């Protein structure tokens, strides 16, 4: 099997995880009493595809007339971010891959505050090329999310591998543009997947 020239990872529930989760953005969107599913989808898209330096700026963008105490949501976000941890094998796998694969990167759908653990957990040292959806203005499985990094590197889709926990975003999306993809299922429920990052080596 030919070694890929590039491997792209998802971030959350792939390389790192939150030990404490309370879904503050989902709760905030619900608390804004938006009318209809379309408005709720729009609010989620705004969180994931626009940079917002504060929850207040996000709320003003989603619902300018809303008056809501954001302190509890801000505390929840801070608690989640403080609980971010790499999976036990993450750094070792990345260190081994770095010596074998020319290009390593991350593509992830996240809101602005959730960029911080990428740096705090030391992942930027091993994966300097990262595409955050909130900074890119789009999100997986938009084909441009994958092609942006590949074009930056000058790597053809057929020479790249994607690894992540979402079938839709990390398997079906990459495969649609000709990439190889491996589904990471840490619960071991879905057959023909890997349960930890160490499993990637069977595809190299």
C-alpha positions in Angstrom: 0.0 0.0 0.0 1.4 3.4 -1.0 2.0 5.8 1.9 -0.2 8.9 1.8 1.6 12.2 1.3 -0.8 13.8 3.8 -2.9 12.8 6.7 -5.7 15.1 8.0 -7.3 14.6 11.4 -10.5 15.8 12.9 -9.9 17.5 16.3 -12.5 16.7 19.0 -13.2 13.1 19.8 -10.3 12.2 17.5 -7.1 13.8 18.9 -8.5 15.2 22.1 -11.7 15.2 24.1 -13.5 17.2 26.7 -13.8 15.4 30.1 -16.5 17.8 31.1 -19.3 18.5 28.5 -22.4 20.5 29.0 -23.1 21.7 25.4 -23.3 25.4 26.2 -23.9 26.6 22.6 -26.8 24.2 22.1 -28.3 25.4 25.4 -27.7 29.0 24.5 -29.4 28.6 21.1 -32.4 27.0 22.8 -32.5 29.8 25.4 -32.7 32.4 22.6 -36.2 31.1 21.8 -35.6 31.2 18.1 -38.6 30.6 15.9 -38.4 27.5 13.7 -35.8 24.9 12.8 -34.3 27.1 10.1 -33.4 29.8 12.5 -31.8 27.3 14.8 -29.8 25.8 12.0 -28.7 29.4 11.1 -27.6 30.1 14.6 -25.5 26.9 14.7 -24.0 27.7 11.3 -23.1 31.2 12.6 -21.3 29.7 15.6 -19.3 27.3 13.4 -18.5 29.5 10.4 -17.9 33.0 11.9 -15.3 34.3 14.4 -16.9 35.8 17.5 -14.5 37.0 20.2 -17.3 36.8 22.9 -20.6 35.2 23.5 -22.1 38.6 23.5 -21.0 39.4 20.0 -22.4 36.0 18.9 -25.8 36.6 20.4 -25.9 40.1 18.9 -25.3 38.5 15.5 -27.9 35.7 15.9 -30.6 37.6 17.8 -29.9 41.4 18.1 -32.9 42.1 20.3 -32.2 39.3 22.8 -31.6 40.1 26.4 -30.1 37.2 28.2 -27.6 36.7 31.1 -24.6 35.0 29.5 -22.6 34.4 32.6 -23.7 30.8 33.1 -23.0 29.9 29.5 -19.5 31.6 29.7 -18.7 29.5 32.8 -19.8 26.4 31.1 -17.5 27.1 28.1 -14.6 27.8 30.4 -15.2 24.6 32.3 -15.3 22.6 29.1 -12.1 24.1 27.7 -10.3 23.5 31.0 -11.2 19.8 30.8 -9.7 19.3 27.3 -7.2 16.4 27.2 -5.3 14.6 24.5 -6.1 10.9 24.2 -3.3 8.7 25.7 -1.9 7.7 22.3 -2.3 11.0 20.5 1.2 12.5 20.9 3.1 9.3 20.4 1.1 8.5 17.2 1.7 12.0 15.8 5.4 11.9 16.6 5.7 8.6 14.7 3.7 9.9 11.7 5.7 13.1 11.6 8.8 11.1 10.6 7.0 9.2 7.8 4.3 11.5 6.3 5.3 14.8 4.7 2.1 16.7 5.5 0.0 16.5 8.7 -3.0 18.7 9.5 -6.4 19.2 11.1 -9.8 20.2 9.7 -12.4 20.7 12.4 -15.9 22.2 12.8 -15.7 24.4 15.9 -16.8 27.7 17.4 -14.2 30.3 18.2 -13.5 29.5 21.9 -12.8 25.8 21.1 -9.7 26.6 19.2 -7.8 27.1 22.5 -7.2 23.4 23.3 -5.4 22.9 20.0 -2.7 25.1 21.4 -3.0 24.3 25.1 -2.7 20.6 24.5 0.5 20.9 22.4 -1.0 19.8 19.1 0.2 22.8 17.2 3.8 21.4 17.5 2.9 18.3 15.6 0.1 19.6 13.4 0.9 23.2 12.4 -1.5 23.3 9.5 -5.1 23.6 10.8 -8.4 24.7 9.3 -10.9 25.8 11.9 -14.4 26.2 10.4 -15.1 29.4 12.3 -12.0 31.0 10.7 -12.6 29.4 7.2 -16.2 30.6 6.9 -17.4 27.1 5.9 -17.6 23.7 7.5 -17.3 20.0 6.8 -18.5 18.3 4.7 -18.1 21.3 2.3 -15.6 19.9 -0.3 -13.7 23.2 0.0 -12.7 22.4 3.6 -10.6 19.4 2.4 -9.4 20.9 -0.8 -8.1 24.1 0.9 -5.4 22.2 2.8 -4.6 19.9 0.0 -4.1 22.8 -2.4 -1.9 24.6 0.1 0.3 21.5 0.3 0.1 20.7 -3.5 -1.2 17.2 -2.6 -3.7 15.3 -4.8 -6.8 14.0 -3.0 -5.8 10.4 -3.9 -2.6 10.9 -2.0 -4.3 12.1 1.2 -6.0 10.3 4.2 -8.6 11.7 6.6 -9.2 10.3 10.1 -12.1 11.3 12.3 -15.1 10.2 14.3 -17.9 11.5 12.1 -19.0 9.3 9.2 -20.6 12.3 7.4 -17.7 14.8 7.8 -14.6 12.6 8.1 -15.4 9.7 5.8 -18.1 10.5 3.3 -17.0 14.1 2.8 -13.4 13.3 2.0 -14.2 10.3 -0.1 -16.5 12.5 -2.2 -13.4 14.4 -3.5 -11.3 11.3 -3.9 -9.5 11.1 -0.6 -9.0 7.9 1.4 -10.7 8.0 4.8 -10.8 6.0 8.0 -13.6 6.2 10.6 -12.4 6.3 14.2 -15.0 4.8 16.6 -13.6 4.8 20.1 -16.6 2.9 21.4 -15.9 0.0 19.1 -19.5 -0.2 18.0 -19.1 0.1 14.2 -17.4 -2.7 12.4 -14.5 -2.0 10.0 -13.2 1.0 11.9 -10.3 1.8 14.2 -10.8 2.3 17.9 -7.7 4.3 18.7 -5.3 6.4 16.6 -2.8 3.6 16.7 -5.0 1.8 14.2 -4.0 4.2 11.5 -0.7 2.3 10.9 -2.6 -0.6 9.4 -3.6 1.7 6.5 0.0 2.9 5.8 
